[in-house]
Amino acid sequence: MARATFFLTADNDFVLYVNGRKAGASDGDLENWRVLKKLDVTKHLRGGKNVLAVQAVNATDSPSPAGLIGHLVVELDGAGAVHVR
């Protein structure tokens, strides 16, 4: 594996975990959902099965719609890339 990148945004905040360890997070700005975050998760992945988890918070005082979207790209040494959506 050459590199692994996770692209993610959530309304409003998130923490990304890979194999039970924190791999990245948003910065607490309430407008985070407007910007796609790019996280290098190469060092967190291992051969075989991996577990990805996202803890997301919709920071509002009243009920409102929320969302989360993510895309993992694993670039392989000389063999293209694997996309996990």
C-alpha positions as CSV (number, residue, x, y, z in Angstrom):
1,M,0.0,0.0,0.0
2,A,1.4,3.3,-1.1
3,R,-1.0,5.7,0.6
4,A,-4.5,5.7,2.1
5,T,-6.6,8.9,2.2
6,F,-10.1,9.4,3.8
7,F,-12.2,12.3,2.4
8,L,-15.0,13.2,4.8
9,T,-17.4,15.9,5.9
10,A,-20.2,15.9,8.4
11,D,-22.8,18.4,9.8
12,N,-21.3,19.7,12.0
13,D,-18.3,17.9,13.7
14,F,-16.7,14.5,13.4
15,V,-14.0,12.2,14.7
16,L,-12.7,9.4,12.5
17,Y,-11.4,6.2,14.0
18,V,-9.5,3.5,12.2
19,N,-9.1,0.2,14.0
20,G,-10.2,1.8,17.3
21,R,-7.7,4.6,17.2
22,K,-8.4,8.3,16.4
23,A,-7.2,9.0,12.9
24,G,-8.5,12.6,12.5
25,A,-11.2,15.1,13.3
26,S,-12.9,18.3,12.2
27,D,-11.8,21.5,13.8
28,G,-15.0,22.5,15.7
29,D,-16.1,25.2,13.3
30,L,-19.9,25.0,12.9
31,E,-19.5,25.5,9.1
32,N,-17.3,22.3,8.8
33,W,-20.0,20.6,6.8
34,R,-19.3,22.9,3.9
35,V,-15.6,21.8,3.5
36,L,-14.3,18.3,2.6
37,K,-11.6,17.2,4.9
38,K,-8.7,15.1,3.6
39,L,-7.1,12.8,6.1
40,D,-4.0,10.6,5.6
41,V,-4.8,7.3,7.3
42,T,-2.0,5.2,5.8
43,K,-0.3,4.5,9.2
44,H,-3.7,3.4,10.7
45,L,-4.5,0.7,8.1
46,R,-3.1,-2.9,8.3
47,G,-3.2,-5.9,6.1
48,G,-6.5,-7.8,6.1
49,K,-9.7,-6.4,7.7
50,N,-9.9,-2.9,9.0
51,V,-12.7,-1.1,10.9
52,L,-13.6,2.5,10.1
53,A,-15.9,4.4,12.5
54,V,-17.1,8.0,12.5
55,Q,-18.5,9.8,15.6
56,A,-20.5,12.8,14.3
57,V,-22.3,15.5,16.1
58,N,-25.0,17.8,14.8
59,A,-24.3,20.9,16.9
60,T,-27.7,22.7,17.1
61,D,-30.1,23.6,19.9
62,S,-33.1,22.4,17.9
63,P,-33.9,19.3,15.7
64,S,-32.5,19.8,12.2
65,P,-31.4,17.6,9.3
66,A,-27.8,16.4,9.5
67,G,-25.5,14.4,7.2
68,L,-22.2,12.6,6.8
69,I,-20.3,11.5,3.7
70,G,-17.0,9.8,3.3
71,H,-14.8,8.1,0.7
72,L,-11.6,6.1,1.4
73,V,-9.0,5.8,-1.4
74,V,-6.3,3.2,-0.9
75,E,-3.5,3.6,-3.5
76,L,-1.7,0.3,-4.1
77,D,2.0,0.0,-5.1
78,G,1.9,-0.3,-8.9
79,A,-1.7,-1.7,-8.9
80,G,-4.0,1.3,-9.1
81,A,-6.4,2.2,-6.3
82,V,-9.2,0.8,-4.3
83,H,-12.2,3.1,-3.5
84,V,-14.5,2.5,-0.5
85,R,-17.6,4.5,-0.4
